[in-house]
Amino acid sequence: MRSLLCSALFALILASPARAGNLLDLSVVDRDSGDTLTTYVQNGKLYVPGTPGHRYAVRMINRTGGRVLAVLSVDGVNAVSGETASANQSGYVLDAWESTEINGWRKNLDEVAQFNFTSLPNSYAAQTGRPANVGVIGVAVFTERDDRWIAQQQIERAPPPPASRPWAKDAESARGSSANESVAGAAAKSQPSQAQADGAIARSEPKRERLGTGHGDREYSHVGTTQFERASNQPAETLAIWYDSYRNLAARGIIPRRPIASREPQPFPNGFVADPPARYRYR
């Protein structure tokens, strides 16, 4: 009983629904099942099992009372600009305590190309000649510069009107500027259910093929624009989640295999002695 309890606690430690950072929560949602993918931990790295062919979204939740900029990288590619990812590029601004789900590669202010789990050769990164970093989702988080001391000097001036929505595309990323950042994104309101059963994920995969993220169908996703000035040139926090198929992660020992239940023989399984079958009776 004691060893069984310890095993159960160990399994709970290994599996968690999301990556909780100090500034941002990061998780992956299977859009076809509606489930938040369970996160497994090995050697300090976080992994989620994806189902080939399924669409997915990256969910980010701002845990702070101020705005943050989240530069999203998928397979080493910036999800907004399509550039090989770097922390000083454009990303998504989340308002205080705001949650959003990013459903795809940003094509313009009205559309994204859906994220979907596909084979590595069919991934967007591989198709554009950048397969080296396929299999990881990362976010570099920046806090906003505090200009309250400037506001005190300009107290007689009327404050500018607030932006209609905290999203914009970076107008200065080509110059590598970290100030006056423009970003693009879309907020999500749905709350998907718990992760899909591991066994069901495993049964849905016909072969052990390493996964990447494809450039899927376009869908409507209108966003607005805003300005954001970073408090520093370096991210205040960096989060990452690696992904692959359930079978591949299990084969690598990242997802613990469930032990086969064993049954001990019982000394008193029934009340009375029954007659044996006729073929075993003494003659």
C-alpha positions as CSV (number, residue, x, y, z in Angstrom):
1,M,0.0,0.0,0.0
2,R,2.8,2.4,0.9
3,S,4.7,1.8,-2.4
4,L,1.4,2.1,-4.4
5,L,0.7,5.5,-2.7
6,C,4.2,6.7,-3.5
7,S,3.8,5.7,-7.1
8,A,0.6,7.6,-7.4
9,L,2.1,10.7,-5.9
10,F,5.1,10.4,-8.3
11,A,2.8,10.2,-11.3
12,L,0.9,13.3,-10.2
13,I,4.2,15.2,-9.9
14,L,5.3,14.1,-13.4
15,A,2.0,15.1,-15.0
16,S,0.6,18.7,-14.8
17,P,-1.8,20.6,-17.1
18,A,0.2,23.7,-17.7
19,R,3.5,25.6,-17.2
20,A,3.1,28.1,-14.5
21,G,5.6,30.9,-14.7
22,N,6.0,33.9,-12.5
23,L,4.6,36.3,-15.1
24,L,2.8,34.0,-17.6
25,D,1.1,30.6,-17.7
26,L,1.7,28.6,-20.9
27,S,-0.2,25.5,-22.1
28,V,-1.2,23.7,-25.3
29,V,-4.8,23.1,-26.2
30,D,-6.0,20.4,-28.6
31,R,-8.6,22.3,-30.6
32,D,-10.2,19.1,-32.1
33,S,-10.8,17.5,-28.7
34,G,-11.1,20.7,-26.6
35,D,-8.6,19.3,-24.1
36,T,-5.6,21.0,-22.5
37,L,-2.7,18.6,-23.1
38,T,-1.2,17.2,-20.0
39,T,2.4,18.4,-19.4
40,Y,5.1,15.8,-18.4
41,V,8.3,16.7,-16.7
42,Q,11.7,15.2,-17.3
43,N,15.1,16.7,-16.3
44,G,13.5,20.1,-15.8
45,K,12.0,20.2,-19.3
46,L,8.2,20.1,-20.1
47,Y,6.6,17.9,-22.7
48,V,3.1,17.4,-24.1
49,P,1.9,14.6,-26.4
50,G,0.3,15.8,-29.6
51,T,-2.1,13.8,-31.9
52,P,-1.0,13.9,-35.6
53,G,-3.5,15.8,-37.7
54,H,-5.1,17.7,-34.8
55,R,-5.2,21.4,-34.7
56,Y,-3.9,23.1,-31.6
57,A,-3.6,26.5,-29.9
58,V,-1.0,28.0,-27.5
59,R,-2.8,29.4,-24.4
60,M,-1.1,32.2,-22.5
61,I,-2.4,33.8,-19.3
62,N,-1.0,37.0,-17.9
63,R,-0.5,36.5,-14.1
64,T,0.4,40.1,-13.4
65,G,-1.5,43.4,-12.9
66,G,0.3,45.1,-15.8
67,R,0.7,44.5,-19.5
68,V,3.2,42.0,-20.8
69,L,4.7,41.3,-24.2
70,A,4.9,37.6,-25.1
71,V,7.2,36.8,-28.1
72,L,5.9,33.4,-29.3
73,S,8.2,30.9,-31.1
74,V,7.0,27.7,-32.6
75,D,9.6,25.3,-34.0
76,G,12.1,28.1,-33.8
77,V,10.0,30.4,-35.9
78,N,8.3,33.6,-34.8
79,A,4.6,33.0,-34.9
80,V,3.8,36.6,-35.9
81,S,6.5,37.6,-38.4
82,G,7.7,34.2,-39.7
83,E,11.3,35.1,-39.0
84,T,13.8,32.7,-37.3
85,A,12.8,33.4,-33.7
86,S,14.6,36.0,-31.6
87,A,13.5,37.6,-28.3
88,N,13.7,41.1,-29.7
89,Q,11.1,40.5,-32.4
90,S,7.3,41.2,-32.4
91,G,4.8,39.2,-30.4
92,Y,1.6,39.5,-28.4
93,V,0.6,41.9,-25.7
94,L,-1.6,40.7,-22.9
95,D,-3.5,43.1,-20.7
96,A,-3.5,42.7,-16.9
97,W,-4.7,39.2,-16.0
98,E,-5.7,38.6,-19.6
99,S,-5.9,35.1,-21.2
100,T,-5.5,34.4,-24.9
101,E,-5.2,31.4,-27.3
102,I,-3.0,31.7,-30.4
103,N,-4.4,29.5,-33.0
104,G,-1.9,29.8,-35.8
105,W,0.7,31.7,-37.8
106,R,-0.2,35.3,-38.2
107,K,-0.9,36.1,-41.9
108,N,-2.3,39.6,-41.5
109,L,-4.5,41.5,-39.0
110,D,-7.5,39.4,-40.0
111,E,-6.2,35.9,-40.6
112,V,-4.0,33.1,-39.2
113,A,-2.9,29.8,-40.7
114,Q,-3.8,27.1,-38.2
115,F,-1.3,25.3,-36.1
116,N,-1.6,21.5,-36.5
117,F,0.5,18.6,-35.5
118,T,2.0,17.0,-38.6
119,S,5.1,15.0,-39.6
120,L,8.4,16.8,-39.3
121,P,9.0,17.0,-43.1
122,N,5.6,18.6,-43.5
123,S,6.1,21.2,-40.8
124,Y,6.3,24.9,-41.7
125,A,9.8,25.2,-40.3
126,A,11.1,22.3,-42.4
127,Q,9.2,23.5,-45.5
128,T,11.0,26.9,-45.1
129,G,14.4,25.2,-44.7
130,R,14.6,25.5,-40.8
131,P,14.0,22.0,-39.4
132,A,16.7,22.1,-36.6
133,N,14.3,23.4,-33.9
134,V,11.1,21.5,-34.8
135,G,9.3,20.2,-31.7
136,V,9.4,23.1,-29.2
137,I,7.1,26.0,-28.3
138,G,8.7,29.0,-26.5
139,V,7.7,32.3,-25.1
140,A,9.9,35.2,-24.2
141,V,8.1,37.5,-21.7
142,F,8.8,41.2,-21.3
143,T,7.3,43.6,-18.8
144,E,6.3,47.2,-19.8
145,R,8.4,50.2,-19.0
146,D,7.1,52.3,-16.1
147,D,6.8,55.9,-17.2
148,R,5.1,57.2,-14.1
149,W,7.9,59.6,-13.4
150,I,7.6,61.1,-16.9
151,A,3.8,61.5,-16.3
152,Q,4.4,63.5,-13.1
153,Q,6.5,65.9,-15.1
154,Q,3.8,66.2,-17.7
155,I,0.8,66.3,-15.4
156,E,-0.6,69.4,-17.1
157,R,-0.9,67.5,-20.4
158,A,-4.0,65.5,-21.2
159,P,-3.3,61.8,-21.3
160,P,-3.5,60.0,-24.7
161,P,-6.6,57.9,-25.4
162,P,-6.2,54.2,-24.6
163,A,-5.7,51.7,-27.4
164,S,-8.8,49.9,-28.5
165,R,-7.1,46.5,-28.0
166,P,-3.7,45.5,-26.7
167,W,-2.5,43.9,-29.9
168,A,-0.2,45.2,-32.7
169,K,2.4,44.1,-35.2
170,D,5.9,45.4,-34.5
171,A,6.8,48.4,-36.8
172,E,10.4,48.5,-35.8
173,S,11.5,44.8,-35.7
174,A,13.4,45.2,-38.9
175,R,15.7,47.7,-37.1
176,G,16.0,45.4,-34.0
177,S,14.4,48.0,-31.8
178,S,13.1,47.0,-28.4
179,A,11.1,50.2,-27.9
180,N,7.6,51.1,-29.2
181,E,6.9,47.5,-30.0
182,S,3.9,46.7,-32.1
183,V,2.1,43.4,-31.7
184,A,-0.7,41.2,-33.1
185,G,-2.9,38.7,-31.4
186,A,-6.4,37.6,-30.4
187,A,-7.9,36.9,-27.0
188,A,-9.7,33.7,-26.3
189,K,-12.6,33.2,-23.9
190,S,-13.3,29.5,-23.9
191,Q,-12.0,27.2,-21.2
192,P,-11.3,23.7,-22.7
193,S,-11.8,20.6,-20.6
194,Q,-9.1,18.4,-19.1
195,A,-6.5,16.5,-21.1
196,Q,-7.6,13.5,-23.2
197,A,-6.9,10.1,-21.9
198,D,-3.3,8.9,-22.7
199,G,-4.5,5.6,-24.1
200,A,-6.8,7.2,-26.6
201,I,-3.9,9.4,-27.8
202,A,-1.7,6.4,-28.3
203,R,-4.3,4.4,-30.2
204,S,-4.9,7.3,-32.6
205,E,-1.3,7.2,-33.9
206,P,-0.5,4.7,-36.7
207,K,3.3,5.0,-36.4
208,R,6.1,6.6,-34.4
209,E,6.9,9.7,-36.4
210,R,8.4,12.8,-34.9
211,L,5.9,15.7,-34.9
212,G,6.2,19.3,-36.1
213,T,3.8,22.1,-36.6
214,G,2.1,22.6,-40.0
215,H,0.9,25.7,-41.8
216,G,-2.8,24.8,-41.9
217,D,-6.0,26.3,-43.3
218,R,-6.6,30.0,-42.9
219,E,-9.2,31.1,-40.4
220,Y,-10.6,34.5,-39.5
221,S,-8.9,36.1,-36.5
222,H,-9.2,39.9,-36.5
223,V,-6.8,41.9,-34.2
224,G,-6.0,45.5,-33.5
225,T,-2.8,47.4,-32.7
226,T,-1.1,49.0,-29.7
227,Q,2.3,50.4,-28.7
228,F,4.5,48.6,-26.1
229,E,7.8,49.8,-24.7
230,R,9.9,47.0,-23.0
231,A,11.3,47.6,-19.6
232,S,14.6,45.9,-20.6
233,N,16.3,44.4,-23.6
234,Q,16.3,40.9,-22.1
235,P,13.2,38.9,-21.3
236,A,12.0,39.0,-17.8
237,E,11.0,35.3,-18.2
238,T,11.3,32.6,-20.8
239,L,9.1,29.5,-20.9
240,A,9.2,26.5,-23.2
241,I,7.2,23.3,-23.8
242,W,8.5,20.5,-26.0
243,Y,6.1,18.2,-27.9
244,D,6.0,14.9,-29.8
245,S,3.6,12.0,-30.3
246,Y,2.5,10.1,-27.2
247,R,4.2,6.9,-28.3
248,N,7.5,8.7,-29.0
249,L,7.4,10.3,-25.6
250,A,6.6,7.0,-23.9
251,A,9.4,5.3,-25.8
252,R,11.8,7.9,-24.5
253,G,10.6,7.3,-21.0
254,I,9.2,10.9,-20.7
255,I,5.7,9.6,-20.2
256,P,5.8,6.8,-17.6
257,R,4.3,3.5,-18.6
258,R,1.5,2.3,-16.5
259,P,2.5,-0.9,-14.6
260,I,0.5,-4.0,-15.3
261,A,-1.8,-4.6,-12.4
262,S,-0.9,-7.9,-10.5
263,R,-3.4,-9.9,-8.4
264,E,-2.3,-11.8,-5.4
265,P,-3.9,-15.2,-4.8
266,Q,-6.5,-15.1,-2.0
267,P,-6.6,-17.9,0.7
268,F,-10.4,-17.7,1.1
269,P,-12.0,-16.7,-2.2
270,N,-15.3,-18.4,-1.5
271,G,-17.4,-19.9,1.2
272,F,-17.7,-23.7,0.5
273,V,-16.2,-26.4,-1.5
274,A,-18.0,-27.0,-4.9
275,D,-18.0,-30.3,-6.7
276,P,-15.3,-30.5,-9.4
277,P,-16.3,-30.9,-13.1
278,A,-17.2,-34.4,-14.0
279,R,-14.0,-35.0,-15.9
280,Y,-12.0,-34.5,-12.7
281,R,-14.1,-36.7,-10.4
282,Y,-12.5,-39.8,-9.0
283,R,-13.4,-43.1,-10.7
